[in-house]
């Protein structure tokens, strides 16, 4: 097969991979994450999964992790949903095993660079990517380059104090679970059917999300904010209240020039992991 870049998305429940060949993502596979096993067992599982792509001529490996990463050394600082995966020298392990360039970063940062290189964020040099799912994550692209900050923690607005908790409590699936005892997908189905309580839930969610977006605008004033994650699919239900919340932003000209976009990529995590890899730049593009 031809030259390819491998992208991996390592999560608490699954490890997913795919290869980028001539600008197209192909051969997408997944395996369960042995989250309760030892660090060594998990590393060998990842290595075996990479080995399953041996039919491809791999030029590099990108890895997205749902936690903090010391990006230069490729050290995973810690993952809350994989207890043994703390202070793991993932880049060193994979480089020694496969002899390939390896890049590791936080999964929300991967989302931001992924939508910049492959998705709706392509026209913009400066953007923020926000993932809305079980939790809330953020990534920053400045002048066409991913800005990760120390330990890949840049863009973690989710942990900033908001009301009595933090933004993640009100701008993720936790909001619907904590206040409405329901998952977003189930509530969305009810809302589209006209259920008043479900409609109110998304109206409130949009108000909180608008407050988060204002914080992003005050700190970075990007050209675009791209929303990803599973809750993005319910955008019509919270769009109106989100924009209503944004109306109180202090600088109208910044708001007028802002584009709020919804990611169209189905495999954003893998696209983002691939986008980390800095080899043969002509491969990491849309033809």
Secondary structure, DSSP 4 states (H G I P E B T S, - for coil): --EEEEEEEE-SSEEEEEEEETTEEEEEEEEE--TTS-HHHHHHHHHHHHHTTTTSEEEEEEEEESSEEETTTTEEEE-TTSTT-EEEEHHHHHHHHH-SEEEEEEHHHHHHHHHHHHSTTTT-SSEEEEEESSSEEEEEEETTEEE--GGG-TT-GGGSEETTEEHHHHSSHHHHHHHHSS-HHHHHHHHHTT-HHHHHHHHHHHHHHHHHHHHHHHHT--SEEEEESGGGGGHHHHHHHHHHHHTT-S-HHHHHH-EEEE---TTHHHHHHHHH--S-GGGSS--
